[in-house]
Amino acid sequence: MTPLSKITAVVVLTVGSFAAVSAGAQDYSETPGIDALVANLDSERALFNARVEAPVDDDLLEAGRLVAMGGAEFGGSGMACFTCHGANGRGDGSAAFPRLAGLPGWYMYKQLMDYASGTRPNQIMTGIAQKLTEREMEAVATYYAAIDAPFRDVTSDIAPDVLQWGGMLGAVGSAEKGIPACVNCHGPSGTGNPPSVPYLAGQYATYMEHQLMLWREGTRDNDPMNVMSAIADKMSDEDMRAVSEYYARVRAQEDIEDAADLGPTGLAPEIEPLAETLDVEAD
């Protein structure tokens, strides 16, 4: 049994992971060094935030990078994570290739286990996960969790009233529809709650919207106590788009200090004026 198998953590909620379909290569050149990864291991947002029997070390990070580059024992170059998700885990902004950098290690490990078992079916990821050993799943999850990559700019156009509704759903939910606030589980401004709850802030809108649709359809069914399935079932297509577009534009304070394209609240310029109305803060 691997160390992660013995993690004492309650998996509360899952939205997002890394479904993949065949497409062109992404971010081949920006492979982070092991020293840079080790420097991030004390970040709650970057790693497990849970007890394990053995500490994460250089060997595990090196093993994770090897898997990401296509060096899995039973895999090969066709299983190289960086082909779709990039060497630094930024993805490419599509619904198929989400951002992995800085997602909780335990969360990504669980998603790989779910792909392998079939509880989260995916035409590409299921086959890849089934060829990974548990140690390799643990290692590659650690590798991407420890990366601190810059966020891509949000380029899609969206009406301010749609973003306002998305912000409302994120901050307070909808009593009328019975939709709870996203911040209840995903934390202030959607920055996540390691080890089990991923961040929403800065994830790609098309990916989040697609995952909500999969929850609603029942195609994705790996959430504890059916929390996400129950929430998505109450959401309209417009709700899903609004909250996804909103969170795609939100950044945690530490991510926006050097970002000229974002305002002081951590929101994109087009929704900066809505911050006071929504009572949403960046930290």
DRENPA-3360 file (N, C-alpha, C; in nm, 2 decimals, always signed):
BEGIN
1 = MTPLSKIT = +0.09/-0.12/+0.00/+0.00/+0.00/+0.00/+0.09/+0.12/+0.00 ~ +0.06/+0.22/-0.09/+0.14/+0.34/-0.10/+0.11/+0.44/+0.02 ~ +0.20/+0.53/+0.04/+0.17/+0.63/+0.15/+0.04/+0.70/+0.12 ~ +0.00/+0.74/+0.00/-0.12/+0.81/-0.02/-0.24/+0.73/+0.01 ~ -0.23/+0.59/+0.00/-0.34/+0.51/+0.04/-0.38/+0.52/+0.18 ~ -0.28/+0.57/+0.26/-0.31/+0.58/+0.41/-0.33/+0.72/+0.45 ~ -0.36/+0.81/+0.36/-0.38/+0.95/+0.40/-0.51/+0.96/+0.48 ~ -0.51/+1.03/+0.59/-0.63/+1.05/+0.67/-0.69/+1.18/+0.63;
9 = AVVVLTVG = -0.77/+1.17/+0.53/-0.84/+1.29/+0.48/-0.98/+1.26/+0.44 ~ -1.07/+1.35/+0.46/-1.21/+1.33/+0.41/-1.22/+1.40/+0.28 ~ -1.25/+1.33/+0.18/-1.27/+1.38/+0.04/-1.41/+1.44/+0.04 ~ -1.42/+1.57/+0.03/-1.55/+1.64/+0.05/-1.62/+1.67/-0.09 ~ -1.54/+1.72/-0.18/-1.61/+1.77/-0.30/-1.51/+1.76/-0.42 ~ -1.55/+1.73/-0.54/-1.46/+1.73/-0.65/-1.53/+1.79/-0.77 ~ -1.45/+1.90/-0.82/-1.49/+1.96/-0.95/-1.37/+1.97/-1.03 ~ -1.36/+1.90/-1.14/-1.24/+1.92/-1.22/-1.13/+1.82/-1.20;
17 = SFAAVSAG = -1.06/+1.79/-1.30/-0.94/+1.71/-1.29/-0.88/+1.72/-1.43 ~ -0.82/+1.61/-1.48/-0.77/+1.63/-1.61/-0.81/+1.52/-1.71 ~ -0.93/+1.54/-1.77/-0.98/+1.46/-1.89/-0.90/+1.51/-2.01 ~ -0.86/+1.41/-2.09/-0.78/+1.45/-2.21/-0.83/+1.38/-2.33 ~ -0.82/+1.45/-2.45/-0.85/+1.39/-2.57/-0.73/+1.42/-2.66 ~ -0.72/+1.35/-2.77/-0.60/+1.37/-2.86/-0.60/+1.51/-2.92 ~ -0.49/+1.57/-2.91/-0.47/+1.71/-2.97/-0.33/+1.74/-2.98 ~ -0.30/+1.86/-3.03/-0.16/+1.91/-3.05/-0.09/+1.92/-2.92;
25 = AQDYSETP = +0.05/+1.92/-2.93/+0.13/+1.94/-2.81/+0.12/+2.08/-2.75 ~ +0.15/+2.08/-2.62/+0.14/+2.21/-2.55/+0.26/+2.23/-2.45 ~ +0.31/+2.35/-2.45/+0.41/+2.38/-2.34/+0.52/+2.28/-2.33 ~ +0.59/+2.25/-2.43/+0.70/+2.15/-2.42/+0.82/+2.19/-2.35 ~ +0.84/+2.32/-2.35/+0.98/+2.37/-2.30/+0.99/+2.41/-2.16 ~ +0.87/+2.44/-2.09/+0.88/+2.50/-1.96/+0.88/+2.40/-1.84 ~ +0.97/+2.31/-1.85/+0.98/+2.21/-1.74/+1.04/+2.27/-1.62 ~ +0.98/+2.27/-1.51/+1.04/+2.32/-1.39/+1.14/+2.23/-1.33;
33 = GIDALVAN = +1.24/+2.29/-1.27/+1.35/+2.21/-1.20/+1.30/+2.16/-1.07 ~ +1.37/+2.05/-1.02/+1.33/+1.99/-0.90/+1.35/+2.09/-0.78 ~ +1.45/+2.17/-0.78/+1.47/+2.26/-0.67/+1.36/+2.36/-0.66 ~ +1.30/+2.40/-0.77/+1.19/+2.49/-0.77/+1.06/+2.42/-0.72 ~ +1.05/+2.29/-0.75/+0.94/+2.22/-0.70/+0.95/+2.20/-0.54 ~ +1.07/+2.16/-0.50/+1.09/+2.14/-0.36/+1.05/+2.27/-0.28 ~ +1.08/+2.38/-0.34/+1.06/+2.51/-0.27/+0.91/+2.53/-0.25 ~ +0.82/+2.46/-0.32/+0.68/+2.48/-0.31/+0.61/+2.38/-0.22;
41 = LDSERALF = +0.69/+2.29/-0.16/+0.63/+2.18/-0.09/+0.57/+2.22/+0.05 ~ +0.60/+2.34/+0.09/+0.54/+2.39/+0.22/+0.41/+2.47/+0.20 ~ +0.36/+2.47/+0.07/+0.24/+2.55/+0.04/+0.12/+2.46/+0.05 ~ +0.02/+2.50/+0.14/-0.10/+2.42/+0.15/-0.17/+2.41/+0.01 ~ -0.16/+2.52/-0.06/-0.23/+2.52/-0.19/-0.17/+2.43/-0.29 ~ -0.03/+2.40/-0.27/+0.04/+2.33/-0.37/+0.04/+2.18/-0.34 ~ +0.03/+2.13/-0.22/+0.05/+1.99/-0.20/-0.06/+1.93/-0.11 ~ -0.02/+1.83/-0.04/-0.13/+1.74/+0.02/-0.20/+1.80/+0.14;
49 = NARVEAPV = -0.13/+1.87/+0.23/-0.20/+1.92/+0.35/-0.27/+1.80/+0.42 ~ -0.20/+1.69/+0.43/-0.25/+1.57/+0.50/-0.14/+1.49/+0.55 ~ -0.16/+1.41/+0.65/-0.05/+1.32/+0.70/-0.03/+1.20/+0.60 ~ +0.10/+1.18/+0.58/+0.14/+1.06/+0.50/+0.25/+0.99/+0.58 ~ +0.27/+0.86/+0.55/+0.37/+0.79/+0.63/+0.52/+0.83/+0.59 ~ +0.54/+0.88/+0.47/+0.67/+0.91/+0.43/+0.66/+1.05/+0.36 ~ +0.77/+1.13/+0.39/+0.77/+1.27/+0.33/+0.79/+1.26/+0.18 ~ +0.74/+1.37/+0.11/+0.77/+1.38/-0.03/+0.92/+1.42/-0.04;
57 = DDDLLEAG = +0.99/+1.36/-0.13/+1.13/+1.39/-0.15/+1.17/+1.41/-0.30 ~ +1.30/+1.43/-0.32/+1.34/+1.46/-0.46/+1.31/+1.34/-0.55 ~ +1.33/+1.22/-0.50/+1.31/+1.10/-0.58/+1.16/+1.09/-0.63 ~ +1.07/+1.13/-0.54/+0.93/+1.12/-0.58/+0.90/+1.23/-0.69 ~ +0.96/+1.34/-0.67/+0.94/+1.45/-0.77/+1.00/+1.41/-0.90 ~ +1.12/+1.35/-0.90/+1.18/+1.31/-1.02/+1.10/+1.20/-1.09 ~ +1.05/+1.11/-1.01/+0.96/+1.01/-1.07/+0.84/+1.07/-1.13 ~ +0.78/+1.17/-1.07/+0.66/+1.23/-1.13/+0.69/+1.31/-1.26;
65 = RLVAMGGA = +0.81/+1.37/-1.26/+0.85/+1.44/-1.39/+0.87/+1.34/-1.50 ~ +0.92/+1.22/-1.46/+0.95/+1.12/-1.56/+0.81/+1.07/-1.62 ~ +0.71/+1.05/-1.53/+0.58/+1.01/-1.58/+0.52/+1.11/-1.67 ~ +0.53/+1.24/-1.63/+0.48/+1.35/-1.70/+0.54/+1.36/-1.84 ~ +0.67/+1.32/-1.85/+0.74/+1.33/-1.98/+0.72/+1.20/-2.06 ~ +0.64/+1.10/-2.02/+0.61/+0.98/-2.09/+0.70/+0.86/-2.05 ~ +0.75/+0.87/-1.93/+0.84/+0.76/-1.89/+0.78/+0.66/-1.79 ~ +0.65/+0.64/-1.79/+0.58/+0.54/-1.71/+0.63/+0.40/-1.74;
73 = EFGGSGMA = +0.63/+0.32/-1.64/+0.69/+0.18/-1.66/+0.61/+0.10/-1.77 ~ +0.48/+0.11/-1.77/+0.40/+0.04/-1.87/+0.34/+0.13/-1.98 ~ +0.39/+0.25/-1.99/+0.34/+0.34/-2.08/+0.43/+0.37/-2.20 ~ +0.46/+0.49/-2.21/+0.55/+0.54/-2.32/+0.51/+0.68/-2.36 ~ +0.57/+0.72/-2.47/+0.55/+0.86/-2.51/+0.41/+0.90/-2.54 ~ +0.32/+0.80/-2.57/+0.18/+0.82/-2.59/+0.11/+0.86/-2.47 ~ +0.17/+0.83/-2.35/+0.11/+0.87/-2.22/+0.17/+0.99/-2.16 ~ +0.25/+1.06/-2.23/+0.31/+1.18/-2.18/+0.21/+1.29/-2.14;
81 = CFTCHGAN = +0.20/+1.32/-2.01/+0.10/+1.42/-1.97/+0.12/+1.55/-2.03 ~ +0.25/+1.59/-2.05/+0.28/+1.72/-2.10/+0.23/+1.75/-2.24 ~ +0.20/+1.64/-2.31/+0.15/+1.66/-2.45/+0.02/+1.74/-2.45 ~ -0.06/+1.72/-2.35/-0.19/+1.79/-2.35/-0.19/+1.89/-2.24 ~ -0.13/+1.86/-2.12/-0.14/+1.95/-2.01/-0.02/+2.04/-1.99 ~ +0.09/+2.02/-2.07/+0.20/+2.11/-2.06/+0.30/+2.06/-1.95 ~ +0.43/+2.09/-1.97/+0.53/+2.05/-1.88/+0.51/+2.12/-1.74 ~ +0.45/+2.24/-1.75/+0.43/+2.32/-1.63/+0.28/+2.31/-1.59;
89 = GRGDGSAA = +0.20/+2.23/-1.65/+0.07/+2.20/-1.60/-0.03/+2.31/-1.63 ~ -0.01/+2.40/-1.73/-0.10/+2.51/-1.75/-0.21/+2.47/-1.84 ~ -0.21/+2.35/-1.91/-0.31/+2.32/-2.00/-0.31/+2.41/-2.12 ~ -0.43/+2.41/-2.19/-0.43/+2.50/-2.31/-0.56/+2.58/-2.32 ~ -0.64/+2.58/-2.21/-0.76/+2.66/-2.21/-0.88/+2.59/-2.27 ~ -0.87/+2.47/-2.32/-0.99/+2.41/-2.38/-1.06/+2.33/-2.27 ~ -1.17/+2.28/-2.31/-1.25/+2.19/-2.21/-1.18/+2.06/-2.18 ~ -1.09/+2.02/-2.27/-1.03/+1.89/-2.26/-0.90/+1.89/-2.17;
97 = FPRLAGLP = -0.83/+2.00/-2.18/-0.70/+2.01/-2.12/-0.70/+2.11/-2.00 ~ -0.74/+2.08/-1.89/-0.75/+2.18/-1.78/-0.61/+2.21/-1.72 ~ -0.60/+2.31/-1.64/-0.48/+2.35/-1.57/-0.46/+2.25/-1.45 ~ -0.34/+2.19/-1.44/-0.31/+2.10/-1.33/-0.22/+2.16/-1.22 ~ -0.15/+2.26/-1.26/-0.05/+2.32/-1.17/-0.11/+2.37/-1.04 ~ -0.06/+2.32/-0.93/-0.10/+2.36/-0.80/-0.23/+2.30/-0.75 ~ -0.29/+2.21/-0.83/-0.40/+2.14/-0.77/-0.36/+2.05/-0.66 ~ -0.44/+2.02/-0.56/-0.40/+1.93/-0.45/-0.35/+1.80/-0.50;
105 = GWYMYKQL = -0.24/+1.75/-0.44/-0.18/+1.62/-0.48/-0.28/+1.51/-0.46 ~ -0.34/+1.51/-0.34/-0.44/+1.40/-0.31/-0.55/+1.40/-0.40 ~ -0.60/+1.52/-0.44/-0.71/+1.52/-0.53/-0.68/+1.46/-0.67 ~ -0.56/+1.50/-0.72/-0.52/+1.45/-0.85/-0.50/+1.30/-0.84 ~ -0.44/+1.25/-0.74/-0.42/+1.11/-0.72/-0.55/+1.03/-0.72 ~ -0.65/+1.09/-0.65/-0.78/+1.03/-0.64/-0.85/+1.02/-0.78 ~ -0.83/+1.13/-0.86/-0.89/+1.13/-0.99/-0.83/+1.02/-1.08 ~ -0.70/+1.00/-1.07/-0.63/+0.90/-1.15/-0.68/+0.76/-1.10;
113 = MDYASGTR = -0.70/+0.74/-0.97/-0.75/+0.62/-0.92/-0.90/+0.60/-0.98 ~ -0.97/+0.70/-0.98/-1.11/+0.69/-1.03/-1.12/+0.67/-1.18 ~ -1.03/+0.73/-1.26/-1.02/+0.70/-1.40/-0.99/+0.55/-1.42 ~ -0.89/+0.50/-1.34/-0.84/+0.36/-1.35/-0.96/+0.26/-1.32 ~ -1.03/+0.29/-1.22/-1.14/+0.20/-1.17/-1.26/+0.21/-1.25 ~ -1.28/+0.32/-1.33/-1.40/+0.34/-1.41/-1.50/+0.42/-1.35 ~ -1.48/+0.47/-1.23/-1.58/+0.55/-1.16/-1.58/+0.69/-1.22 ~ -1.48/+0.73/-1.29/-1.48/+0.85/-1.37/-1.43/+0.82/-1.51;
121 = PNQIMTGI = -1.52/+0.77/-1.59/-1.49/+0.72/-1.72/-1.45/+0.83/-1.82 ~ -1.34/+0.80/-1.89/-1.30/+0.90/-2.00/-1.22/+0.81/-2.10 ~ -1.25/+0.84/-2.23/-1.20/+0.76/-2.33/-1.05/+0.76/-2.34 ~ -0.98/+0.86/-2.30/-0.84/+0.87/-2.30/-0.78/+0.84/-2.17 ~ -0.83/+0.92/-2.07/-0.76/+0.91/-1.93/-0.78/+0.77/-1.87 ~ -0.89/+0.71/-1.89/-0.91/+0.57/-1.83/-0.80/+0.48/-1.87 ~ -0.77/+0.48/-2.00/-0.66/+0.39/-2.05/-0.53/+0.42/-2.00 ~ -0.50/+0.55/-1.99/-0.37/+0.60/-1.93/-0.36/+0.56/-1.79;
129 = AQKLTERE = -0.46/+0.59/-1.71/-0.45/+0.56/-1.56/-0.44/+0.41/-1.53 ~ -0.50/+0.33/-1.61/-0.49/+0.19/-1.59/-0.35/+0.13/-1.61 ~ -0.27/+0.20/-1.69/-0.13/+0.16/-1.71/-0.03/+0.21/-1.61 ~ -0.08/+0.31/-1.52/+0.01/+0.36/-1.42/+0.00/+0.28/-1.29 ~ +0.12/+0.26/-1.23/+0.12/+0.20/-1.10/+0.07/+0.30/-1.00 ~ +0.04/+0.26/-0.88/-0.01/+0.35/-0.77/+0.11/+0.45/-0.74 ~ +0.23/+0.40/-0.74/+0.34/+0.48/-0.71/+0.36/+0.59/-0.82 ~ +0.34/+0.56/-0.94/+0.34/+0.66/-1.05/+0.23/+0.76/-1.04;
137 = MEAVATYY = +0.11/+0.71/-1.00/+0.00/+0.81/-0.98/+0.04/+0.91/-0.87 ~ +0.09/+0.85/-0.77/+0.13/+0.94/-0.65/+0.24/+1.04/-0.70 ~ +0.33/+0.99/-0.77/+0.45/+1.07/-0.81/+0.41/+1.19/-0.91 ~ +0.33/+1.15/-1.01/+0.29/+1.26/-1.11/+0.19/+1.36/-1.04 ~ +0.11/+1.31/-0.95/+0.02/+1.40/-0.88/+0.10/+1.50/-0.79 ~ +0.21/+1.45/-0.73/+0.30/+1.53/-0.65/+0.37/+1.63/-0.74 ~ +0.42/+1.59/-0.86/+0.49/+1.67/-0.95/+0.40/+1.79/-0.99 ~ +0.28/+1.77/-1.04/+0.20/+1.88/-1.08/+0.15/+1.96/-0.97;
145 = AAIDAPFR = +0.13/+1.90/-0.85/+0.09/+1.98/-0.73/+0.19/+2.08/-0.69 ~ +0.32/+2.05/-0.71/+0.42/+2.13/-0.66/+0.46/+2.24/-0.75 ~ +0.40/+2.24/-0.87/+0.43/+2.35/-0.97/+0.36/+2.47/-0.95 ~ +0.42/+2.59/-0.96/+0.36/+2.72/-0.94/+0.37/+2.79/-1.08 ~ +0.28/+2.76/-1.17/+0.29/+2.82/-1.30/+0.20/+2.94/-1.32 ~ +0.24/+3.03/-1.40/+0.15/+3.15/-1.42/+0.02/+3.12/-1.49 ~ -0.08/+3.20/-1.47/-0.21/+3.18/-1.53/-0.22/+3.24/-1.67 ~ -0.29/+3.17/-1.75/-0.32/+3.23/-1.88/-0.42/+3.34/-1.88;
153 = DVTSDIAP = -0.41/+3.44/-1.97/-0.50/+3.54/-1.97/-0.64/+3.49/-2.02 ~ -0.75/+3.55/-1.96/-0.88/+3.51/-2.01/-0.92/+3.60/-2.12 ~ -0.95/+3.54/-2.24/-0.97/+3.62/-2.36/-1.12/+3.62/-2.40 ~ -1.20/+3.53/-2.35/-1.34/+3.53/-2.39/-1.42/+3.65/-2.35 ~ -1.51/+3.69/-2.43/-1.60/+3.80/-2.40/-1.72/+3.75/-2.32 ~ -1.76/+3.82/-2.22/-1.87/+3.78/-2.14/-1.94/+3.91/-2.09 ~ -2.07/+3.90/-2.09/-2.15/+4.02/-2.04/-2.13/+4.04/-1.89 ~ -2.12/+4.16/-1.84/-2.11/+4.19/-1.70/-2.22/+4.13/-1.61;
161 = DVLQWGGM = -2.34/+4.13/-1.66/-2.45/+4.07/-1.58/-2.44/+3.92/-1.57 ~ -2.38/+3.86/-1.67/-2.35/+3.71/-1.65/-2.25/+3.69/-1.55 ~ -2.14/+3.77/-1.55/-2.04/+3.75/-1.45/-2.09/+3.78/-1.31 ~ -2.18/+3.88/-1.30/-2.24/+3.91/-1.17/-2.32/+3.80/-1.12 ~ -2.39/+3.73/-1.20/-2.47/+3.62/-1.16/-2.38/+3.50/-1.12 ~ -2.27/+3.48/-1.19/-2.17/+3.38/-1.16/-2.11/+3.41/-1.02 ~ -2.08/+3.54/-1.00/-2.02/+3.57/-0.87/-2.12/+3.55/-0.76 ~ -2.25/+3.58/-0.78/-2.35/+3.56/-0.68/-2.36/+3.41/-0.64;
169 = LGAVGSAE = -2.36/+3.32/-0.75/-2.37/+3.18/-0.72/-2.25/+3.13/-0.65 ~ -2.13/+3.19/-0.68/-2.01/+3.15/-0.61/-2.01/+3.19/-0.46 ~ -2.06/+3.31/-0.44/-2.05/+3.37/-0.30/-2.16/+3.33/-0.21 ~ -2.28/+3.33/-0.26/-2.40/+3.30/-0.18/-2.49/+3.19/-0.23 ~ -2.47/+3.15/-0.35/-2.56/+3.04/-0.41/-2.69/+3.10/-0.45 ~ -2.79/+3.02/-0.46/-2.93/+3.06/-0.50/-3.03/+2.99/-0.41 ~ -3.09/+3.06/-0.32/-3.19/+3.00/-0.23/-3.31/+2.95/-0.31 ~ -3.34/+3.03/-0.41/-3.46/+2.99/-0.50/-3.44/+2.86/-0.57;
177 = KGIPACVN = -3.32/+2.83/-0.62/-3.29/+2.71/-0.69/-3.24/+2.60/-0.60 ~ -3.20/+2.64/-0.48/-3.15/+2.54/-0.39/-3.00/+2.51/-0.42 ~ -2.93/+2.60/-0.47/-2.79/+2.59/-0.51/-2.70/+2.65/-0.40 ~ -2.62/+2.57/-0.33/-2.54/+2.62/-0.23/-2.42/+2.70/-0.28 ~ -2.36/+2.79/-0.20/-2.25/+2.87/-0.25/-2.13/+2.79/-0.27 ~ -2.05/+2.81/-0.38/-1.93/+2.74/-0.41/-1.83/+2.76/-0.30 ~ -1.82/+2.88/-0.24/-1.72/+2.90/-0.14/-1.74/+2.81/-0.02 ~ -1.85/+2.75/+0.00/-1.87/+2.67/+0.12/-1.77/+2.55/+0.12;
185 = CHGPSGTG = -1.74/+2.50/+0.00/-1.64/+2.39/+0.00/-1.51/+2.43/-0.07 ~ -1.52/+2.52/-0.17/-1.40/+2.56/-0.25/-1.32/+2.67/-0.19 ~ -1.37/+2.73/-0.08/-1.30/+2.83/-0.01/-1.32/+2.97/-0.07 ~ -1.27/+3.07/+0.00/-1.28/+3.21/-0.04/-1.23/+3.23/-0.18 ~ -1.30/+3.29/-0.26/-1.26/+3.32/-0.40/-1.23/+3.19/-0.48 ~ -1.27/+3.08/-0.43/-1.25/+2.96/-0.51/-1.11/+2.91/-0.51 ~ -1.03/+2.94/-0.41/-0.89/+2.90/-0.41/-0.87/+2.76/-0.36 ~ -0.97/+2.68/-0.33/-0.96/+2.54/-0.30/-0.94/+2.51/-0.15;
193 = NPPSVPYL = -0.95/+2.39/-0.12/-0.93/+2.34/+0.02/-0.86/+2.21/+0.02 ~ -0.73/+2.21/+0.01/-0.65/+2.09/+0.01/-0.68/+2.01/+0.14 ~ -0.67/+1.87/+0.13/-0.62/+1.79/+0.02/-0.72/+1.75/-0.08 ~ -0.85/+1.77/-0.06/-0.95/+1.70/-0.14/-1.03/+1.79/-0.23 ~ -1.03/+1.92/-0.20/-1.11/+2.01/-0.28/-1.03/+2.10/-0.37 ~ -1.05/+2.09/-0.50/-0.96/+2.17/-0.60/-1.00/+2.31/-0.60 ~ -0.90/+2.39/-0.65/-0.94/+2.53/-0.67/-1.02/+2.55/-0.80 ~ -1.10/+2.65/-0.80/-1.18/+2.69/-0.92/-1.12/+2.82/-0.98;
201 = AGQYATYM = -1.06/+2.90/-0.90/-1.01/+3.03/-0.94/-0.90/+3.01/-1.04 ~ -0.91/+3.06/-1.16/-0.81/+3.05/-1.26/-0.82/+2.92/-1.35 ~ -0.91/+2.83/-1.31/-0.93/+2.71/-1.40/-1.00/+2.76/-1.52 ~ -0.99/+2.69/-1.63/-1.06/+2.73/-1.76/-1.21/+2.71/-1.75 ~ -1.28/+2.82/-1.80/-1.42/+2.82/-1.79/-1.48/+2.70/-1.87 ~ -1.43/+2.68/-1.99/-1.49/+2.57/-2.07/-1.48/+2.44/-2.01 ~ -1.37/+2.41/-1.94/-1.35/+2.29/-1.86/-1.45/+2.28/-1.75 ~ -1.46/+2.38/-1.67/-1.55/+2.38/-1.55/-1.69/+2.36/-1.60;
209 = EHQLMLWR = -1.73/+2.43/-1.70/-1.87/+2.42/-1.75/-1.89/+2.28/-1.80 ~ -1.80/+2.22/-1.87/-1.81/+2.08/-1.92/-1.83/+1.98/-1.81 ~ -1.75/+2.00/-1.70/-1.76/+1.91/-1.59/-1.89/+1.92/-1.52 ~ -1.94/+2.04/-1.50/-2.08/+2.05/-1.44/-2.18/+1.98/-1.53 ~ -2.17/+1.99/-1.66/-2.26/+1.92/-1.74/-2.25/+1.76/-1.73 ~ -2.13/+1.72/-1.71/-2.11/+1.57/-1.69/-2.17/+1.53/-1.56 ~ -2.15/+1.61/-1.45/-2.21/+1.58/-1.32/-2.36/+1.57/-1.34 ~ -2.42/+1.67/-1.41/-2.57/+1.67/-1.43/-2.62/+1.55/-1.51;
217 = EGTRDNDP = -2.54/+1.51/-1.61/-2.58/+1.40/-1.69/-2.56/+1.26/-1.62 ~ -2.48/+1.26/-1.52/-2.45/+1.14/-1.45/-2.33/+1.06/-1.51 ~ -2.27/+1.12/-1.61/-2.15/+1.06/-1.68/-2.04/+1.06/-1.58 ~ -2.02/+1.17/-1.51/-1.92/+1.18/-1.41/-1.99/+1.15/-1.27 ~ -1.94/+1.05/-1.20/-2.01/+1.01/-1.08/-1.92/+0.97/-0.97 ~ -1.81/+1.05/-0.95/-1.71/+1.01/-0.85/-1.70/+1.11/-0.74 ~ -1.81/+1.18/-0.71/-1.81/+1.27/-0.60/-1.87/+1.21/-0.47 ~ -1.80/+1.23/-0.36/-1.85/+1.18/-0.23/-1.99/+1.22/-0.20;
225 = MNVMSAIA = -2.08/+1.13/-0.17/-2.22/+1.16/-0.13/-2.30/+1.23/-0.23 ~ -2.25/+1.22/-0.36/-2.32/+1.28/-0.47/-2.34/+1.43/-0.46 ~ -2.25/+1.50/-0.39/-2.27/+1.64/-0.37/-2.27/+1.72/-0.50 ~ -2.17/+1.70/-0.58/-2.17/+1.78/-0.71/-2.28/+1.74/-0.80 ~ -2.31/+1.61/-0.81/-2.42/+1.57/-0.89/-2.55/+1.64/-0.85 ~ -2.58/+1.65/-0.72/-2.70/+1.71/-0.67/-2.70/+1.86/-0.70 ~ -2.58/+1.92/-0.69/-2.58/+2.07/-0.72/-2.60/+2.09/-0.87 ~ -2.53/+2.02/-0.95/-2.54/+2.04/-1.10/-2.68/+2.01/-1.15;
233 = DKMSDEDM = -2.75/+1.92/-1.09/-2.88/+1.89/-1.13/-2.98/+2.00/-1.12 ~ -2.94/+2.10/-1.03/-3.03/+2.22/-1.01/-2.99/+2.34/-1.09 ~ -2.88/+2.32/-1.17/-2.83/+2.43/-1.24/-2.87/+2.43/-1.39 ~ -2.90/+2.54/-1.44/-2.93/+2.55/-1.58/-2.80/+2.57/-1.66 ~ -2.81/+2.56/-1.79/-2.69/+2.58/-1.87/-2.63/+2.72/-1.85 ~ -2.72/+2.82/-1.83/-2.68/+2.96/-1.81/-2.61/+2.97/-1.67 ~ -2.66/+2.90/-1.57/-2.59/+2.90/-1.44/-2.45/+2.85/-1.45 ~ -2.44/+2.74/-1.52/-2.31/+2.67/-1.53/-2.21/+2.76/-1.61;
241 = RAVSEYYA = -2.25/+2.82/-1.71/-2.16/+2.91/-1.79/-2.13/+3.03/-1.70 ~ -2.22/+3.09/-1.63/-2.19/+3.21/-1.55/-2.09/+3.19/-1.44 ~ -2.11/+3.08/-1.37/-2.02/+3.06/-1.25/-1.88/+3.01/-1.30 ~ -1.88/+2.94/-1.42/-1.75/+2.90/-1.47/-1.67/+3.02/-1.53 ~ -1.74/+3.11/-1.60/-1.67/+3.23/-1.65/-1.63/+3.32/-1.54 ~ -1.71/+3.32/-1.43/-1.67/+3.41/-1.32/-1.54/+3.35/-1.26 ~ -1.53/+3.23/-1.22/-1.42/+3.17/-1.15/-1.29/+3.17/-1.24 ~ -1.31/+3.16/-1.37/-1.20/+3.16/-1.46/-1.12/+3.30/-1.45;
249 = RVRAQEDI = -1.19/+3.40/-1.40/-1.13/+3.53/-1.39/-1.09/+3.57/-1.25 ~ -1.11/+3.49/-1.16/-1.07/+3.52/-1.02/-0.93/+3.46/-0.99 ~ -0.85/+3.54/-0.92/-0.72/+3.50/-0.88/-0.70/+3.51/-0.73 ~ -0.62/+3.43/-0.67/-0.59/+3.44/-0.53/-0.49/+3.56/-0.52 ~ -0.48/+3.62/-0.40/-0.40/+3.74/-0.39/-0.25/+3.72/-0.43 ~ -0.20/+3.60/-0.39/-0.06/+3.58/-0.42/-0.03/+3.56/-0.57 ~ -0.14/+3.53/-0.64/-0.12/+3.51/-0.78/-0.14/+3.64/-0.86 ~ -0.18/+3.75/-0.80/-0.21/+3.87/-0.87/-0.12/+3.98/-0.84;
257 = EDAADLGP = -0.03/+3.96/-0.75/+0.06/+4.07/-0.70/+0.14/+4.13/-0.82 ~ +0.18/+4.04/-0.91/+0.26/+4.08/-1.03/+0.18/+4.07/-1.16 ~ +0.05/+4.06/-1.15/-0.03/+4.05/-1.27/-0.09/+4.18/-1.31 ~ -0.05/+4.24/-1.41/-0.10/+4.38/-1.45/-0.24/+4.38/-1.50 ~ -0.28/+4.26/-1.55/-0.42/+4.26/-1.61/-0.53/+4.24/-1.51 ~ -0.50/+4.23/-1.38/-0.60/+4.21/-1.28/-0.60/+4.33/-1.18 ~ -0.72/+4.36/-1.13/-0.73/+4.47/-1.03/-0.70/+4.42/-0.89 ~ -0.71/+4.52/-0.79/-0.67/+4.49/-0.66/-0.75/+4.39/-0.58;
265 = TGLAPEIE = -0.87/+4.36/-0.63/-0.95/+4.26/-0.57/-0.93/+4.12/-0.62 ~ -0.85/+4.11/-0.72/-0.82/+3.98/-0.78/-0.92/+3.94/-0.89 ~ -1.00/+4.03/-0.93/-1.10/+4.01/-1.03/-1.05/+4.07/-1.16 ~ -1.10/+4.02/-1.27/-1.06/+4.07/-1.40/-1.12/+4.21/-1.42 ~ -1.07/+4.30/-1.50/-1.12/+4.44/-1.51/-1.26/+4.45/-1.54 ~ -1.32/+4.36/-1.62/-1.46/+4.38/-1.66/-1.55/+4.35/-1.54 ~ -1.51/+4.28/-1.43/-1.59/+4.26/-1.32/-1.54/+4.33/-1.19 ~ -1.44/+4.40/-1.21/-1.39/+4.48/-1.09/-1.50/+4.56/-1.03;
273 = PLAETLDV = -1.58/+4.64/-1.10/-1.68/+4.72/-1.04/-1.79/+4.64/-0.97 ~ -1.79/+4.51/-0.99/-1.90/+4.43/-0.93/-1.85/+4.37/-0.79 ~ -1.72/+4.39/-0.76/-1.67/+4.33/-0.64/-1.74/+4.38/-0.52 ~ -1.77/+4.51/-0.51/-1.84/+4.56/-0.39/-1.98/+4.50/-0.38 ~ -2.05/+4.49/-0.49/-2.19/+4.44/-0.49/-2.19/+4.29/-0.45 ~ -2.09/+4.21/-0.50/-2.08/+4.07/-0.48/-2.02/+4.04/-0.34 ~ -1.96/+4.14/-0.28/-1.89/+4.11/-0.15/-1.79/+4.00/-0.17 ~ -1.71/+4.00/-0.28/-1.61/+3.90/-0.30/-1.47/+3.96/-0.28;
281 = EAD = -1.39/+3.90/-0.20/-1.25/+3.95/-0.18/-1.15/+3.86/-0.24 ~ -1.03/+3.91/-0.27/-0.93/+3.83/-0.33/-0.86/+3.74/-0.24 ~ -0.86/+3.77/-0.11/-0.78/+3.68/-0.02/-0.87/+3.60/+0.07;
% end
